[in-house]
Amino acid sequence: MKQYEINLCGVTRTLPFIAINDTLAFASFVILGDTELIAACAPELAKQIGPVDALVTAEAKGIALTYELSKCLGLKEFIVARKSTKSYMRDVVSASVHSITTQGEQHLYLDGVDADKIRGKNICLIDDVISTGESLSALEKLVSNAGADVVKKAAVLAEGDAASREDIIFLQKLPLFHRIAEGEYEVID
């Protein structure tokens, strides 16, 4: 196949393949800006998440989803971990991250004001796709460094082996793909 078609909560999307190396690829899922898909997935994911004190996501792809989830869960706000510090940030809390969709190491930062909001609270981490778990681990470390407790971790999709994890909530598995010819891929079971 040259593209991967996925149906989530009644919404179908066609995803292009992105090569990881000469033999392996992933289907590129970007929920940021997809109002229809976010509106369909957020209520279903919120049901699985249940009550929490706050939601935390890393910029940028999980922001719109986390916004909609916060509404579904009756929360008045959510927290965004930033990928760089801003001049207005004080008493910054940080952690490092490396993921397959980001080249090189990056850092996540929380403003001290946001860290104070979540300190001692039960937190659900939100991501669009959980794959290697590196981004989620860095986000969990960041939230822990801020004095909060991660009680749930959720994403729309769990990619590859992540779907076998028992510590995450997700709506559907997204397989990885093996290259069989130029521009042609098959699902890896």
GIWOZI-V120680 format. One record per pair of residues at least 12 apart in sequence whose ideal C-beta (glycine too) atoms are under 8 Angstrom apart, sorted by the first residue. I is the first residue (numbers start at 1). J is the second residue. Records with the same first field share a line. If there is no record, write none. Layout:
# GIWOZI-V120680
I: J, J
This chain:
# GIWOZI-V120680
1: 184, 185, 186
2: 17, 183, 184, 185
3: 15, 16, 17, 27
4: 17, 27, 177, 185
6: 27, 29, 172, 174
8: 37, 40, 41, 156, 157, 171, 172
9: 37, 40, 41, 44, 171
10: 40
11: 36, 37, 40, 41
13: 29, 34, 37
15: 27, 28, 29
16: 28
17: 177, 183, 185
19: 179
20: 100, 176
22: 179
23: 178, 179
24: 176, 177, 178, 179, 188
25: 176, 177, 178, 179, 185
26: 100, 131, 159, 160, 174, 176, 177
27: 174, 175, 177
29: 128, 129, 156, 157, 174
30: 61, 128
31: 61, 62, 64, 65, 128, 156
32: 60, 61, 62, 63, 64, 128
33: 64
34: 64
35: 64
38: 64, 65, 68
39: 68
41: 65, 156, 171
42: 65, 68, 69, 71, 72
43: 72
44: 171
45: 65, 69, 72, 154, 156, 169, 171
46: 69, 72, 73
48: 154, 169, 171
49: 69, 73, 124, 152, 154, 169
50: 152
51: 73
52: 73, 122, 123, 124, 151, 152
53: 118, 121, 122, 123
54: 75, 77, 78, 79, 117, 118, 121, 122, 123, 124, 148
55: 69, 70, 73, 75, 78, 79, 123, 124, 125, 126
56: 78, 79, 80, 81, 118, 123, 124, 125, 126, 139, 142, 143, 148
57: 78, 79, 80, 81, 125, 126, 127, 139
58: 80, 81, 83, 97, 108, 127, 135, 138, 139
59: 80, 81, 82, 83
60: 83
61: 127, 128
62: 126, 127, 128
63: 80
65: 126, 128, 156
66: 78, 80, 126
69: 126, 154
77: 117
78: 126
79: 110, 114, 117, 118
80: 114
81: 108, 109, 110, 139, 142
82: 108, 109, 110, 111
83: 106, 107, 108, 109
84: 107, 109
85: 109
86: 111
88: 111
89: 109, 111, 112
90: 111, 112, 113
91: 111, 112, 115
92: 109, 110, 111, 112
93: 109, 110, 112, 115, 142, 145, 146
94: 107, 108, 109, 110, 142, 145
95: 107, 108, 138, 139, 141, 142, 145
96: 108, 138
97: 134, 135, 137, 138, 139
98: 134, 138
99: 131, 132, 134, 135
100: 131, 132, 134
101: 131
102: 135
108: 138, 139, 142
109: 142
110: 142, 146
114: 146
115: 146, 147
118: 143, 146, 147, 148
119: 146, 147, 148
120: 147, 148, 149
121: 148, 149
122: 148, 149, 151
123: 143, 148, 149, 150, 151, 152
124: 150, 151, 152, 153, 154
125: 139, 140, 143, 150, 152, 153, 154
126: 154, 155
127: 139, 153, 154, 155
128: 155, 156, 157
129: 155, 156, 157, 158, 159, 174
130: 153, 155, 157, 158, 159, 162, 165, 168, 170
131: 158, 159, 160, 162
132: 162
133: 162, 165
136: 153, 168
140: 153
152: 169
153: 167, 168, 169
154: 168, 169, 170
155: 168, 169, 170
156: 170, 171, 172
157: 170, 171, 172, 173, 174
158: 170, 172, 173, 174
159: 173, 174, 175, 176
160: 174, 175, 176, 188
175: 187, 188, 189
176: 188
